[in-house]
Amino acid sequence: MNNIVVAKFGGTSLADASQIKKAAGIIKANPDRKFAVVSAPGKRNSNDAKITDMLYSMHRQFTEGRQEVYAETVNRIAVRYRDIISGLGITFDLDSELEAIREKLSSGVSQDYSASRGEYLNARIIAEYLGWPFVDASELIHFREDGSFDGAATYRSAGEKLQALGHAVIPGFYGSMPDGSIKTFSRGGSDITGSIIACAVDAGLYENWTDVSGMLCADPRIVKSPKVIESITYTELRELSYMGASVLHEDAVFPVRKAGIPINIRNTNSPDDKGTLIAASLPKGTKRRAVTGIAGRKGFCSIRVEKSQMNGETGFGAELLRIFSKNDIPFEHCPTGIDTISVIVNSALFDARREEILREVKNRLEPDFITIEKNLAAIAVVGEGMVHMKGTAAKVFTALAGAGINVRMIDQGSDELNIIVGVDESDYEAAVNALYSAMID
């Protein structure tokens, strides 16, 4: 590992020429920032459209033969890029690039190809503005025939090409299949590209530049002005991200975590803010805190199965979970008692297979009672320091009781990293606020 910094910039950070100038200033401010991974231009305001969304529409309109509306969409895309090119004061042959895309569309190219052109064009433009080499992600990021990511081929080719160049601009979001065709990651996949490039060049730091000054301790739509998390471990991030609290693509964590490369989430519009550092362990000197963050989700239900002397039936719990697995329903939590076991699952998934599951549970397990509770929300209180702090659980339940909130489910991981509570969906926002006030504020 060396001092190389890989800087990834999201769509809002590159939405127009003024934002791109900010990103370029950030890149040039630190000579260790050798590689920039860029997204397609995002929204400039709440009424705007993302370039990637327009590209998906463009592909659909062309394949459906709606040439007039297709031409209108291409023109909107062209206007966005021309504004950027003009604002940056550079020369770039956009017309030739758009004609190449049209020719590819005529040959029946995939939707993935069309969607990837947002990142491709933006990276070409930004490389021209910086005076840096452009390297197409299709030459670096490789997928296998079955569409899975080919790490061995990617790290070999990306490492060789990029280390030979020393610095470059790389489009995020896509790579290539063995036949050379373009394949994209899921939406938001530029985060993954940045993480992969960081590993390929053995970076000392992966910076993820976005429109917020780091990860927040709670959802700002629920808690007013929540604190920024200054540092967080990969393990804590995984727990909070699973419950929906994250500012980067979840799959972007795994490559750098395995390589031991820290991530720094930063704000393009406030570059002096330290943001959030994500690493394997907290930096030396960091004050240990019991709770790092609070996150939650609605839309759960509990299937409670009761049977006398259940604890004496070997494999009862395993068979119950197998029934859910057979019906393609993952379980979220599984609190148990001597004669009861509850399975917490996504309500929408359960409703789609409800009759089949209940019938199989009755036939195979012969329970005394089955009780279904709906409209549940799950809230995770997460922090590696909880294992060392006495009374954390007491504070959680005292806070909820003080807010008049009934706890309908309790679960705690074996590593004592989190406490999960289930509450009525109607109590969700009040519960998050009560827990934030008691545990963090």
C-alpha positions in Angstrom: 0.0 0.0 0.0 1.3 3.5 -0.9 0.3 7.1 -0.7 -1.8 7.0 -3.9 -5.3 8.4 -3.5 -8.2 7.3 -5.8 -10.9 10.0 -5.9 -14.4 9.0 -7.1 -16.9 11.8 -7.8 -20.6 11.2 -7.9 -23.2 12.6 -10.3 -24.2 15.6 -8.2 -20.5 16.5 -7.9 -20.3 16.6 -11.7 -23.7 17.9 -12.7 -22.5 20.9 -14.6 -19.3 22.8 -15.5 -19.1 24.7 -12.2 -19.3 21.4 -10.2 -16.7 19.8 -12.5 -14.4 22.8 -11.8 -14.8 22.2 -8.1 -13.9 18.5 -8.6 -10.9 19.4 -10.7 -9.7 21.8 -8.0 -9.9 19.1 -5.4 -8.0 16.7 -7.6 -5.2 19.2 -8.2 -5.0 20.2 -4.6 -3.4 17.0 -3.6 -0.6 15.5 -5.8 -1.4 12.1 -4.3 -4.8 12.1 -6.1 -3.5 10.1 -9.1 -6.7 8.5 -10.3 -10.2 10.0 -10.7 -13.3 7.8 -11.2 -16.3 9.8 -12.4 -20.0 9.3 -12.7 -22.4 10.7 -15.3 -23.8 14.2 -14.7 -26.5 14.1 -12.1 -29.3 16.4 -11.3 -28.5 20.2 -11.1 -31.7 20.8 -9.2 -34.8 18.9 -8.0 -36.6 19.4 -11.3 -33.7 18.2 -13.4 -33.0 14.8 -14.9 -30.0 12.5 -14.5 -28.1 11.9 -17.7 -28.2 8.1 -17.0 -32.0 8.2 -16.9 -32.2 10.0 -20.2 -29.8 7.4 -21.7 -32.1 4.6 -20.6 -35.0 6.4 -22.2 -33.0 7.1 -25.4 -32.3 3.4 -25.8 -35.9 2.3 -25.2 -37.2 5.0 -27.6 -34.8 3.9 -30.4 -35.6 0.2 -30.1 -39.3 0.9 -30.1 -38.9 2.9 -33.3 -40.1 6.2 -31.7 -37.7 8.3 -33.7 -39.2 11.7 -32.9 -39.1 11.4 -29.2 -35.7 9.7 -29.4 -34.3 12.7 -31.3 -35.7 15.0 -28.6 -34.0 12.9 -25.8 -30.7 12.9 -27.7 -31.0 16.7 -28.1 -31.5 17.1 -24.3 -28.5 15.0 -23.6 -26.4 17.0 -26.2 -27.5 20.3 -24.6 -26.3 19.2 -21.2 -22.9 18.1 -22.4 -22.5 21.2 -24.7 -23.2 23.4 -21.7 -20.5 21.5 -19.7 -18.0 21.7 -22.6 -18.6 25.4 -23.1 -18.5 26.1 -19.4 -15.1 24.4 -19.1 -13.7 26.3 -22.1 -12.4 23.1 -23.9 -12.7 21.7 -27.4 -14.5 18.3 -27.6 -16.1 16.7 -30.6 -19.4 15.8 -29.1 -21.2 15.3 -32.4 -18.9 12.5 -33.5 -19.4 10.7 -30.1 -23.2 11.0 -30.4 -23.1 9.7 -34.0 -21.0 6.7 -32.8 -23.7 6.0 -30.2 -26.4 6.2 -32.9 -24.5 3.7 -35.1 -24.2 1.3 -32.2 -27.9 1.6 -31.5 -28.6 0.7 -35.1 -26.5 -2.4 -34.7 -28.6 -3.6 -31.8 -26.3 -2.7 -29.0 -27.5 -3.5 -25.4 -29.1 -1.1 -22.9 -26.0 -1.4 -20.8 -23.9 0.1 -23.6 -26.3 3.1 -23.9 -26.4 3.7 -20.1 -22.6 3.6 -19.8 -22.2 6.5 -22.3 -23.0 9.0 -19.5 -19.9 8.0 -17.6 -17.8 7.5 -20.7 -18.5 11.0 -22.1 -18.1 12.8 -18.8 -14.8 11.0 -18.2 -13.6 12.0 -21.7 -14.5 15.6 -21.1 -13.0 15.8 -17.6 -9.8 14.2 -18.8 -9.5 16.8 -21.5 -10.1 19.6 -19.0 -7.5 18.2 -16.6 -5.0 17.3 -19.3 -4.9 13.8 -18.0 -5.0 10.5 -19.9 -8.5 8.9 -20.3 -8.7 5.1 -19.8 -11.9 3.4 -20.8 -13.3 1.2 -18.0 -14.0 -1.5 -20.6 -10.2 -2.0 -20.8 -9.9 -2.3 -17.0 -13.1 -3.9 -15.5 -13.9 -7.4 -16.6 -16.8 -9.7 -16.2 -17.1 -13.5 -16.8 -19.5 -15.2 -19.3 -22.1 -15.5 -16.5 -22.0 -11.8 -15.8 -20.1 -12.1 -12.5 -17.2 -9.8 -11.8 -13.8 -11.2 -12.8 -11.5 -10.0 -10.0 -8.4 -11.8 -11.2 -8.5 -10.4 -14.8 -9.6 -6.9 -13.6 -6.8 -6.4 -11.0 -4.2 -7.8 -13.4 -5.1 -5.5 -16.4 -6.1 -2.5 -14.4 -3.0 -2.6 -12.2 -0.7 -2.9 -15.2 -2.3 -0.2 -17.3 -2.9 2.4 -14.6 0.4 2.0 -12.8 2.2 2.5 -16.1 0.4 5.7 -16.7 0.7 7.1 -13.2 -2.5 9.1 -13.3 -5.8 8.9 -15.3 -9.5 9.6 -15.5 -11.7 6.5 -15.6 -15.4 6.3 -16.1 -17.3 4.4 -13.4 -20.3 2.1 -13.6 -19.3 -0.4 -16.3 -16.8 -2.8 -17.7 -16.7 -5.4 -20.5 -17.8 -9.0 -21.1 -15.4 -11.6 -22.6 -16.7 -10.7 -26.1 -16.0 -7.0 -25.6 -19.6 -6.0 -25.1 -20.4 -3.5 -22.3 -21.9 -4.6 -19.0 -22.9 -2.2 -16.2 -23.0 -2.7 -12.4 -26.3 -1.9 -10.7 -27.3 1.8 -10.4 -24.8 3.7 -8.3 -22.1 1.3 -9.4 -19.5 4.0 -10.0 -18.8 3.6 -6.2 -17.8 0.0 -7.0 -15.5 1.0 -9.9 -13.7 3.4 -7.6 -13.2 0.7 -5.0 -11.9 -1.7 -7.6 -9.5 0.8 -9.0 -8.2 1.6 -5.5 -7.4 -2.0 -5.0 -5.8 -2.4 -8.5 -3.3 0.5 -7.8 -2.8 -0.5 -4.2 -4.0 2.9 -3.0 -3.5 4.2 0.5 -7.0 5.8 0.5 -10.2 5.7 -1.5 -12.0 9.0 -1.4 -15.7 9.1 -2.3 -16.8 12.7 -3.1 -20.5 13.4 -2.9 -22.9 16.1 -1.9 -22.9 15.4 1.9 -20.1 15.9 4.5 -20.0 12.3 5.5 -22.3 9.7 6.9 -24.8 10.8 9.4 -25.7 9.2 12.8 -29.3 9.0 11.8 -31.7 9.8 8.9 -31.9 13.6 8.5 -35.5 13.1 7.2 -36.4 12.0 10.7 -33.9 13.5 13.0 -33.2 17.2 12.7 -29.6 18.0 12.0 -28.0 14.7 13.0 -24.3 14.6 13.8 -21.8 13.4 11.2 -20.0 10.2 12.0 -16.3 11.1 12.0 -15.0 7.6 11.8 -16.7 4.2 11.5 -15.5 0.6 11.1 -16.3 -1.5 8.1 -18.3 -3.8 10.4 -20.4 -0.9 11.8 -21.0 0.4 8.3 -22.2 -3.0 7.1 -24.8 -3.1 9.9 -26.0 0.5 9.2 -26.0 0.1 5.4 -28.1 -3.0 5.6 -30.7 -0.9 7.4 -30.5 1.7 4.6 -28.1 4.2 6.2 -25.3 4.8 3.6 -24.0 7.3 1.2 -22.2 4.8 -1.1 -23.0 1.6 -2.9 -23.0 -1.3 -0.4 -20.9 -3.5 -2.8 -18.2 -0.8 -2.9 -17.1 -1.7 0.6 -16.0 -5.3 0.0 -13.0 -4.8 -2.3 -11.3 -2.1 -0.2 -12.2 -3.8 3.1 -10.5 -7.0 1.9 -7.5 -5.0 0.8 -7.4 -2.9 4.1 -7.8 0.4 2.2 -9.8 3.0 4.2 -12.6 5.0 2.6 -13.1 8.7 3.2 -16.6 10.1 2.3 -16.2 13.8 1.5 -18.3 16.7 0.3 -17.4 18.3 -3.1 -19.1 21.5 -2.1 -17.3 21.7 1.3 -13.9 20.2 0.6 -12.4 21.4 3.9 -14.9 19.2 5.9 -13.2 16.0 7.1 -16.1 13.8 6.2 -16.4 10.2 7.5 -13.4 7.8 7.6 -14.3 4.2 7.1 -11.6 1.7 8.2 -11.0 -1.7 9.7 -10.5 -0.2 13.1 -10.9 3.3 14.6 -7.9 5.6 14.3 -5.7 5.8 17.3 -6.8 8.4 19.8 -10.5 8.2 18.7 -12.8 8.4 21.7 -14.7 5.2 22.1 -18.4 5.6 21.9 -21.1 3.2 22.7 -23.3 3.9 19.8 -22.1 5.0 16.3 -25.4 5.3 14.5 -29.1 4.5 14.3 -30.9 3.3 11.2 -34.1 1.5 10.4 -36.6 0.3 7.9 -40.3 -0.2 7.7 -42.2 -3.0 5.9 -41.6 -6.0 8.1 -43.9 -8.7 9.5 -43.5 -11.3 12.2 -44.6 -14.9 11.8 -44.7 -16.4 15.3 -44.9 -20.2 15.6 -45.8 -21.7 18.9 -45.6 -25.4 19.8 -45.5 -27.1 23.2 -42.1 -28.6 23.9 -40.7 -27.2 20.7 -37.2 -27.2 22.3 -37.2 -31.0 22.4 -37.8 -31.3 18.6 -34.4 -31.5 16.9 -34.3 -29.4 13.7 -37.6 -27.5 14.3 -36.1 -24.1 13.7 -34.0 -25.3 10.8 -37.1 -26.8 9.1 -39.0 -23.6 9.6 -36.3 -21.5 8.0 -36.0 -24.0 5.2 -39.6 -23.4 4.3 -39.0 -19.7 4.0 -35.8 -20.3 2.0 -37.7 -22.7 -0.3 -40.1 -19.8 -1.1 -37.2 -17.4 -1.8 -37.8 -15.3 1.3 -34.8 -14.4 3.4 -35.3 -13.9 7.1 -34.2 -10.7 8.8 -34.3 -11.8 12.4 -35.3 -14.8 14.3 -36.0 -14.3 18.1 -36.8 -17.5 20.0 -38.3 -18.8 23.2 -38.6 -22.2 24.7 -41.9 -23.0 22.9 -41.9 -20.2 20.4 -39.9 -19.0 17.4 -40.6 -15.8 15.4 -39.4 -15.2 11.9 -39.1 -11.5 10.8 -39.4 -11.1 7.1 -40.2 -8.5 4.4 -44.0 -8.1 4.4 -44.3 -7.7 0.6 -42.3 -10.9 -0.1 -44.3 -12.8 2.5 -47.6 -11.6 1.3 -46.8 -13.0 -2.2 -46.2 -16.5 -0.9 -48.4 -16.4 2.3 -50.7 -19.3 1.6 -48.0 -21.7 0.5 -45.8 -20.9 3.5 -48.5 -21.3 6.1 -49.8 -24.5 4.5 -46.3 -26.0 4.6 -45.6 -24.8 8.2 -48.8 -26.5 9.3 -48.2 -29.7 7.4 -44.6 -30.2 8.3 -44.3 -28.7 11.8 -47.8 -29.1 13.2 -47.7 -26.0 15.4 -50.2 -25.3 18.1 -50.6 -21.7 16.9 -49.4 -19.4 14.2 -49.6 -15.6 14.8 -48.9 -13.0 12.1 -48.1 -9.5 13.1 -47.8 -6.9 10.4 -46.8 -3.2 10.0 -43.5 -3.6 11.9 -40.5 -1.4 11.6 -37.0 -2.6 12.7 -34.5 -0.1 14.2 -30.8 -0.9 14.6 -28.7 0.7 17.3 -25.1 0.1 16.2 -21.8 0.5 17.8 -18.7 -1.6 18.5 -18.3 0.1 21.8 -21.6 -1.3 23.2 -19.8 -4.5 24.3 -17.6 -2.4 26.6 -20.2 0.0 27.9 -22.5 -1.1 30.8 -26.2 -0.2 30.7 -26.5 0.4 26.9 -29.5 -1.9 26.5 -31.1 -0.3 29.6 -30.7 3.2 28.0 -32.3 1.9 24.7 -35.4 0.5 26.4 -35.7 3.4 28.9 -35.7 5.9 26.0 -38.4 4.0 24.2 -40.5 3.6 27.3 -40.2 7.3 28.0 -41.5 8.1 24.6 -44.5 5.8 25.2 -43.4 3.3 22.5 -44.2 -0.4 22.8 -41.3 -2.7 21.8 -42.7 -5.7 19.8 -39.4 -7.5 19.1 -35.9 -7.5 20.5 -32.8 -9.1 18.9 -29.1 -8.7 19.6 -26.2 -10.0 17.5 -23.9 -12.5 19.1 -21.0 -10.0 18.7 -23.0 -7.4 20.7 -22.4 -4.9 17.9 -26.1 -4.0 17.6 -29.4 -4.0 19.3 -32.4 -4.5 17.0 -35.9 -3.4 18.2 -39.2 -3.9 16.4 -41.9 -1.3 16.8 -45.2 -0.4 15.1 -44.6 1.4 11.9 -46.7 4.3 13.3 -44.1 4.7 16.1 -41.1 4.5 13.8 -40.1 8.1 13.6 -40.8 8.8 17.2 -38.7 5.8 18.2 -35.7 6.9 16.0 -35.8 10.4 17.6 -36.1 9.0 21.1 -33.1 6.7 20.5 -31.0 9.4 18.9 -31.7 11.8 21.8 -30.8 9.2 24.4 -27.8 7.5 22.7 -26.1 10.1 20.6 -27.3 13.7 21.0 
